[in-house]
C-alpha cells in the first residue's frame, strides 16, 4: 500500500475531490507533453533543414537550439516570479497558446531569421509552462504525494518525445519537414483553452504545515535556494542528466541519418516507440516506486537516481561507439528510458525543498541550468565540436560520432551530485515543508 496522506483538518478541506485533482494533473501532463513535442520535434528534421539552408552542424544547432534556449532560460525567471504572485491559470494558458502559435509559425519560415524568430517565440512561451504546471500541482497534492504526482506529470516527456520523433518523422517523410509543425502545433491551443475555462486556482501552501501569505522577493528565493545545499546538488544533477541524455538525443536523429543512412521517418520509427513505451514504462514504474513507504526518505530517491543514471551512462557510451545498428537498436531500449527516470523525482524533490511561494523560482532555476546545457551547450557546443573534429572542420559521420562520445560520459558527473545531495536533503526538506521525514526502514 502507498503512503497515507497525513494532513491537518484545514489542509484536508483545501484538497479538491480526487477526480478533479487528477483531471488537473492530466491537463498539466498535457502541457508538458506539448512542451516536449514542440521543443524537440525540430531535431527529427535537422538534416533536411541543414541541407535546405546550407548550414554546418554548428550552424543548424545554433539556429534550432540557441534562440529558443536563451529566451527560454532567461524569461523563465521573470515569468516564474509572476507565477509565484499572480494567477497560474492565466499565465499557464497564455503561455501554451503563445508557444503553440509559434510552433505553427515555424512551418511558414522561409529563411534563417524567420525560423530563428519562431524558435525564440517558442522559448518565451515555454518559459511559463513547466514552472506554472509544477507550482499548480504542488497545491493540488500534499507533500507525501508530490514526488508521485510530479512523476505522473513527467509522463508528458516520453509521450511528447514520441510525437517529436515517430510522428514528426512520418509526417515529414510524406509531406516535407514543415508539415509536422502545423499538425502538432494546433493541439496546444485546445489545451490552453481548457486550462483557462476549467481549472481553478488553488490556495498556495494550503497543503503544507508552513502557510504564509508573504511574497518573498526573487533575491530572497535565490538566497534561500543557496542555503538549501541539497537542492543545489539535485538541480545540478538534473541539469547534467539533461545535458547527457537529452543532449545525446538532440543529435541522435542526425547520427542515424549520417552514420546509418536512415531517413527522418526511419530514424523516428526506431526511437519513437522506445520513447513512448520504454520511457512511459520507466516513468510509470518510477511513479509507483515513489508511492512505496520506503521512499518517504528522500535519500533513497537520490541514491536510486545516482545508480540508475550511472549504469545508463555506460550503456550510452557503447551505443555511440558501436558500428552495429542491430546492437544500437537493442541498447536504445536501455538508454532512452533512463532519460525519463530522473524528471519526476527531481521536480518532486524540489517542490519539497522550496517554500510554497518559492516553488516556481526553484523550478525555473532548475530549468535554467538544464536547458542551458541541453538547448545551448549540446546543440551549439557539440555541433561545433563535430564540425571542428572533421577534416577541414567539416562534419563527417565519424566526427559526429566522436563528439557524441565526448558528451556521453557527463552522465557520471550527474550521478556524483545525486549521491552528494544525500548529506543534507532530509534537514532541508523538513525546513521547507515543516513536516518531519519518516526515516528509511
C-alpha positions in Angstrom: 0.0 0.0 0.0 1.1 3.6 -0.6 1.7 6.3 1.9 -1.3 7.7 3.7 -1.9 11.4 3.1 -1.4 12.9 6.6 -2.9 16.4 6.6 -4.3 18.9 9.1 -8.1 19.4 9.0 -7.6 22.8 7.3 -5.4 21.2 4.7 -7.9 18.4 4.1 -10.6 20.9 3.4 -8.3 22.6 0.8 -7.9 19.4 -1.2 -10.4 19.2 -4.2 -12.1 15.9 -5.0 -9.9 13.0 -6.1 -11.3 13.1 -9.6 -10.8 16.8 -10.1 -7.2 17.0 -8.9 -6.4 14.1 -11.2 -8.1 15.9 -14.0 -5.9 18.9 -13.3 -2.8 16.6 -13.2 -3.7 15.1 -16.6 -4.0 18.6 -18.0 -0.7 19.6 -16.6 0.8 16.4 -18.1 -0.7 17.5 -21.4 1.1 20.9 -21.0 4.4 19.0 -20.6 3.7 16.7 -23.5 3.2 19.6 -25.8 6.2 21.4 -24.5 8.5 18.5 -25.2 6.9 17.9 -28.6 7.1 21.5 -29.8 10.7 21.9 -28.4 12.3 18.8 -29.8 10.3 17.9 -32.9 12.8 20.0 -34.9 15.6 17.6 -34.1 13.9 15.0 -36.2 14.3 17.2 -39.3 17.7 18.8 -38.6 19.3 17.2 -41.7 16.7 18.5 -44.2 16.8 22.0 -42.6 20.7 21.9 -42.7 20.7 21.0 -46.3 18.0 23.5 -47.4 19.6 26.4 -45.6 23.2 25.3 -46.4 24.4 25.2 -42.8 27.1 23.5 -40.9 26.3 21.2 -37.9 27.2 24.0 -35.5 25.0 26.4 -37.6 21.9 24.3 -37.5 22.5 23.7 -33.8 22.6 27.4 -33.2 19.6 28.0 -35.3 17.4 25.4 -33.7 18.7 25.5 -30.1 20.4 28.8 -29.3 17.5 31.3 -29.8 14.9 29.0 -28.1 17.4 28.1 -25.3 18.5 31.7 -24.4 15.0 33.1 -24.3 13.6 30.0 -22.5 16.1 30.2 -19.7 16.2 34.0 -19.4 12.5 34.5 -19.5 12.0 31.6 -17.0 13.0 33.8 -14.1 10.7 36.8 -14.5 7.8 34.6 -15.6 8.3 32.3 -12.6 8.4 35.3 -10.3 5.0 36.3 -11.7 3.7 32.7 -11.3 4.6 32.8 -7.6 2.5 36.0 -7.3 -0.3 36.0 -9.9 -2.8 33.7 -11.4 -1.1 30.5 -12.5 -4.2 29.6 -14.6 -4.0 32.7 -16.6 -0.2 32.6 -17.1 -0.2 28.9 -18.0 -3.0 29.1 -20.5 -1.5 32.2 -22.2 2.0 30.5 -22.3 0.8 27.4 -24.1 -1.4 29.2 -26.6 1.5 31.5 -27.4 4.2 28.8 -27.9 1.7 26.6 -29.9 1.1 29.5 -32.3 4.8 30.0 -32.8 5.2 26.3 -33.4 2.7 26.6 -36.3 4.6 29.7 -37.5 7.7 27.5 -37.8 6.1 25.9 -40.8 5.9 29.3 -42.6 9.6 30.1 -42.1 11.4 30.6 -45.4 14.9 31.7 -44.2 17.3 31.6 -41.2 15.9 34.6 -39.4 12.3 33.7 -39.7 13.0 30.2 -38.3 15.1 31.8 -35.5 12.2 34.1 -34.6 9.8 31.2 -34.4 12.1 29.3 -32.2 12.6 32.3 -29.9 8.8 32.6 -29.7 8.5 29.0 -28.6 11.2 29.6 -26.0 9.4 32.6 -24.5 6.1 30.8 -24.3 7.5 27.6 -22.8 9.2 29.6 -20.1 5.9 29.7 -18.3 4.8 26.1 -18.9 6.7 23.8 -16.6 7.1 26.2 -13.6 3.4 27.1 -13.7 2.3 23.5 -14.0 4.6 22.3 -11.2 3.5 25.1 -8.9 -0.1 24.2 -9.6 0.5 20.5 -8.9 2.1 21.4 -5.5 -1.2 22.9 -4.3 -3.3 20.0 -5.5 -1.3 17.2 -3.9 0.1 17.0 -0.3 3.9 16.7 0.4 3.9 12.9 0.6 2.2 12.6 -2.8 4.2 15.3 -4.7 7.0 13.1 -6.0 4.4 10.7 -7.3 2.3 13.5 -8.9 5.4 15.1 -10.4 6.3 11.8 -11.9 2.9 11.3 -13.4 3.3 14.9 -14.8 6.6 13.8 -16.3 4.8 11.2 -18.4 4.5 14.1 -20.7 8.2 13.7 -21.6 8.0 10.2 -23.2 4.7 10.9 -24.9 5.9 14.3 -26.2 9.2 12.7 -27.4 7.2 10.0 -29.3 5.3 12.7 -31.2 8.5 14.7 -31.7 10.3 11.6 -33.2 7.9 9.0 -34.7 5.0 11.2 -35.7 7.2 14.1 -36.8 9.4 11.8 -38.9 6.4 10.1 -40.5 4.7 13.3 -41.5 8.0 14.8 -42.7 8.7 11.8 -45.0 5.2 12.2 -46.5 4.7 16.0 -46.7 8.1 17.6 -46.1 9.8 19.0 -42.9 7.4 21.9 -42.5 4.1 20.0 -42.3 4.6 18.5 -38.7 4.8 21.9 -37.2 1.3 22.7 -38.4 -0.2 19.4 -37.4 1.4 19.3 -33.9 1.0 22.9 -33.0 -2.8 23.1 -33.1 -3.5 20.8 -30.0 -1.8 23.3 -27.7 -4.5 25.9 -28.5 -7.1 23.5 -27.3 -5.3 22.6 -24.1 -4.7 26.3 -23.3 -8.4 27.0 -23.6 -9.3 24.0 -21.4 -7.0 25.4 -18.7 -8.5 28.8 -19.0 -12.1 27.7 -18.7 -11.9 24.6 -16.4 -9.0 24.8 -14.0 -9.5 26.6 -10.6 -6.6 28.5 -8.9 -5.8 26.7 -5.7 -4.7 28.4 -2.5 -0.9 28.5 -2.2 0.7 26.4 0.5 -2.7 25.1 1.9 -1.3 21.5 2.0 1.8 22.4 3.9 2.4 23.0 7.6 4.0 26.3 6.7 1.3 28.6 5.4 2.2 32.2 4.7 0.9 35.0 2.5 4.3 36.6 2.5 5.6 37.2 -1.1 9.4 36.8 -0.9 11.4 38.7 -3.5 13.3 37.0 -6.2 16.6 37.5 -4.4 15.1 36.1 -1.1 14.2 33.0 -3.0 17.7 32.7 -4.5 19.3 33.2 -1.1 17.0 30.5 0.4 17.9 28.2 -2.5 21.6 28.6 -1.9 21.1 27.7 1.8 19.3 24.5 0.7 22.5 22.9 -0.4 20.9 19.6 -1.2 18.6 21.4 -3.6 21.6 22.9 -5.4 23.1 19.4 -5.8 19.8 18.0 -7.1 19.4 20.9 -9.5 22.9 20.5 -10.8 22.5 16.7 -11.1 19.3 17.1 -13.1 20.9 19.7 -15.3 23.9 17.4 -16.1 21.4 14.5 -16.7 19.7 16.7 -19.2 23.0 17.5 -20.9 23.9 13.8 -21.1 20.5 12.3 -22.0 18.7 15.0 -23.9 21.9 16.3 -25.4 22.6 12.9 -26.9 19.0 12.6 -28.1 19.2 16.1 -29.8 21.8 14.7 -32.2 20.6 11.1 -32.4 18.3 11.6 -35.4 21.2 13.2 -37.4 23.5 10.4 -36.1 21.2 7.8 -37.5 20.8 9.9 -40.7 24.5 10.3 -41.3 26.1 7.2 -39.8 23.5 4.6 -40.9 21.8 6.4 -43.9 18.3 6.4 -42.4 15.6 8.9 -43.4 13.8 11.1 -40.7 10.9 8.7 -40.7 13.1 5.6 -40.4 15.1 7.1 -37.6 11.9 8.2 -35.8 10.4 4.7 -36.2 13.4 3.3 -34.3 13.4 5.8 -31.4 9.7 6.8 -31.3 8.3 3.6 -29.8 11.2 3.4 -27.3 10.3 6.9 -26.1 6.6 6.1 -25.8 6.7 2.6 -24.4 10.1 2.4 -22.8 10.1 5.9 -21.5 6.4 5.6 -20.5 7.1 2.3 -18.6 10.1 3.8 -16.8 8.0 6.8 -15.8 5.0 4.7 -14.6 7.4 2.4 -12.7 9.0 5.4 -11.0 5.6 6.8 -10.1 4.6 3.5 -8.5 8.0 3.2 -6.7 7.6 6.7 -5.2 4.4 5.7 -3.5 6.2 3.0 -1.5 6.6 3.7 2.2 10.4 3.1 1.9 10.6 6.1 -0.5 9.3 8.6 2.1 13.0 9.1 2.8 14.3 11.4 0.0 17.9 10.0 0.5 16.7 6.7 -1.1 15.3 8.5 -4.1 18.5 10.4 -4.9 20.7 7.3 -4.3 18.4 5.3 -6.7 18.8 8.0 -9.4 22.5 8.1 -9.0 22.9 4.3 -9.6 20.4 4.3 -12.5 22.0 7.2 -14.3 25.5 5.9 -13.8 24.7 2.5 -15.3 22.8 4.0 -18.2 25.7 6.3 -18.9 27.9 3.2 -19.5 25.3 1.9 -22.0 25.2 5.2 -23.9 29.0 5.1 -24.4 28.7 1.7 -26.1 25.8 2.9 -28.3 27.8 5.8 -29.9 30.9 3.7 -30.1 29.2 0.8 -31.9 29.1 0.3 -35.7 26.4 -2.4 -35.4 22.9 -0.9 -36.0 21.2 -4.1 -34.6 23.1 -3.7 -31.3 22.3 0.0 -31.2 18.6 -0.7 -31.5 18.7 -3.1 -28.6 20.8 -0.8 -26.4 18.4 2.2 -27.1 15.8 0.2 -25.1 18.2 0.6 -22.1 19.4 4.1 -22.7 16.4 6.1 -23.8 14.0 5.1 -21.0 16.7 6.2 -18.5 16.5 9.8 -19.6 12.9 10.0 -18.2 13.7 8.3 -14.9 15.0 11.5 -13.2 12.4 14.1 -14.3 9.5 13.4 -11.9 11.6 12.6 -8.8 13.7 15.8 -9.3 10.7 18.0 -9.7 9.0 16.3 -6.7 12.1 16.6 -4.5 12.5 20.3 -5.4 8.8 21.1 -4.6 9.5 19.7 -1.2 12.8 21.6 -0.8 11.2 25.0 -1.5 8.7 27.1 0.5 5.3 27.5 -1.2 5.9 30.9 -2.8 9.4 30.0 -4.0 8.5 26.8 -5.9 8.2 28.3 -9.4 11.5 30.1 -8.9 13.1 26.9 -7.8 11.7 25.2 -10.8 12.9 28.0 -13.1 16.4 27.7 -11.6 16.5 24.0 -12.4 15.2 24.7 -15.9 17.8 27.5 -16.4 20.6 25.1 -15.7 19.1 22.1 -17.5 18.2 24.0 -20.6 21.4 25.9 -20.8 23.1 22.6 -21.1 20.7 20.7 -23.4 19.4 23.6 -25.5 22.6 25.7 -25.8 25.7 23.6 -24.9 24.6 20.4 -26.6 23.2 21.8 -29.9 25.8 24.6 -30.4 28.8 23.3 -28.5 28.8 19.7 -29.6 27.6 20.6 -33.1 30.5 22.9 -33.5 32.8 20.3 -32.0 31.6 17.8 -34.6 32.5 20.4 -37.3 35.9 21.1 -35.7 36.8 17.4 -35.4 36.0 16.7 -39.1 38.6 17.1 -41.9 38.8 20.8 -42.9 36.5 21.5 -40.0 33.5 20.0 -41.9 31.4 17.5 -40.0 31.6 13.9 -41.1 29.7 10.8 -39.7 32.8 9.9 -37.7 33.4 13.4 -36.3 29.7 13.5 -35.2 30.2 10.1 -33.5 33.4 11.3 -31.7 31.6 14.5 -30.5 28.8 12.3 -29.0 31.4 10.0 -27.4 32.9 13.1 -25.7 29.4 14.1 -24.5 28.3 10.7 -23.2 30.4 10.4 -20.0 28.8 13.6 -18.5 26.2 11.2 -17.0 28.8 10.0 -14.5 29.2 13.6 -13.3 25.4 13.8 -12.8 25.5 10.6 -10.7 28.1 12.2 -8.4 25.8 15.1 -7.5 22.8 12.8 -6.8 24.9 10.9 -4.2 26.3 14.1 -2.7 22.8 15.5 -2.1 22.1 12.8 0.5 24.1 14.6 3.1 21.6 17.3 3.8 18.4 16.5 2.0 16.3 15.4 5.0 17.1 18.5 7.0 16.5 20.8 4.0 13.1 19.2 3.2 11.9 19.4 6.9 13.0 23.1 6.9 10.9 23.9 3.7 7.7 22.0 4.5 7.6 21.9 8.3 6.8 18.2 8.0 9.1 15.5 9.6 10.5 13.0 7.2 9.9 9.4 8.1 13.3 7.7 8.3 14.0 4.8 5.9 13.4 1.4 7.4 
